[in-house]
Amino acid sequence: MACQKLIFRRLLLLLARELVVKVELERWRQEKEKEIRRDAIKGSITTLLKKVGEHIAPLYMLRELGIDPRDLRLIGTLIL
């Protein structure tokens, strides 16, 4: 009987530990998810700004050289 009580106590302790770990893991996942989403948004904004810059920068250079930008054709991808 004492052996069964000991086994039962250990089993309860293991289940309690497992529950604590699951709760902590869920809390950690929610905190990190916000950070990951912020990083993804930053990356998207940075990529978009780089694409815009790649299209605008040549216009400034062409004006310096006296070339009309309407005479040129885009070789690349459109920014959508």
C-alpha positions as CSV (number, residue, x, y, z in Angstrom):
1,M,0.0,0.0,0.0
2,A,2.8,2.4,0.8
3,C,4.5,1.6,-2.5
4,Q,1.3,2.5,-4.4
5,K,1.0,5.8,-2.5
6,L,4.6,6.6,-3.4
7,I,4.0,5.7,-7.1
8,F,0.8,7.8,-7.1
9,R,2.6,10.8,-5.6
10,R,5.4,10.6,-8.1
11,L,2.9,10.3,-10.9
12,L,1.0,13.4,-9.7
13,L,4.3,15.3,-9.4
14,L,5.2,14.4,-12.9
15,L,1.8,15.5,-14.2
16,A,2.1,18.8,-12.3
17,R,5.6,19.4,-13.8
18,E,4.3,18.6,-17.3
19,L,1.5,21.1,-16.9
20,V,3.8,23.8,-15.6
21,V,6.1,23.3,-18.6
22,K,3.2,23.4,-21.1
23,V,2.0,26.7,-19.6
24,E,5.5,28.2,-19.6
25,L,6.0,27.1,-23.2
26,E,2.7,28.6,-24.3
27,R,3.6,31.9,-22.6
28,W,7.1,31.9,-24.3
29,R,5.5,31.1,-27.7
30,Q,3.1,34.1,-27.4
31,E,5.9,36.5,-26.4
32,K,8.2,35.4,-29.2
33,E,5.4,35.4,-31.8
34,K,4.9,39.1,-31.3
35,E,8.7,39.6,-31.8
36,I,8.8,37.5,-34.9
37,R,5.9,39.3,-36.4
38,R,7.6,42.7,-35.7
39,D,10.8,41.4,-37.4
40,A,8.8,40.2,-40.4
41,I,7.0,43.6,-40.8
42,K,10.4,45.4,-40.5
43,G,11.8,43.1,-43.2
44,S,8.9,43.7,-45.5
45,I,9.1,47.5,-45.1
46,T,12.9,47.4,-45.7
47,T,12.5,45.3,-48.9
48,L,9.8,47.6,-50.2
49,L,11.9,50.7,-49.5
50,K,14.9,49.1,-51.3
51,K,12.8,48.4,-54.4
52,V,11.5,51.9,-54.5
53,G,15.0,53.3,-54.1
54,E,16.2,51.1,-57.0
55,H,13.6,52.7,-59.2
56,I,14.0,56.3,-58.0
57,A,17.8,56.6,-57.8
58,P,18.4,56.3,-61.5
59,L,16.0,59.2,-62.2
60,Y,18.2,61.5,-60.1
61,M,21.4,60.3,-61.9
62,L,19.8,60.7,-65.4
63,R,18.8,64.2,-64.7
64,E,22.4,65.0,-63.8
65,L,23.5,63.5,-67.1
66,G,20.8,65.4,-69.1
67,I,18.9,62.2,-70.2
68,D,15.1,62.3,-70.3
69,P,13.7,59.4,-68.2
70,R,10.8,59.0,-70.6
71,D,13.2,57.8,-73.2
72,L,14.1,54.8,-71.1
73,R,12.4,51.4,-70.5
74,L,12.2,49.6,-67.2
75,I,14.3,46.4,-67.1
76,G,13.2,44.8,-63.8
77,T,10.1,44.1,-61.9
78,L,7.3,46.5,-61.1
79,I,6.7,47.4,-57.5
80,L,3.2,46.2,-56.5
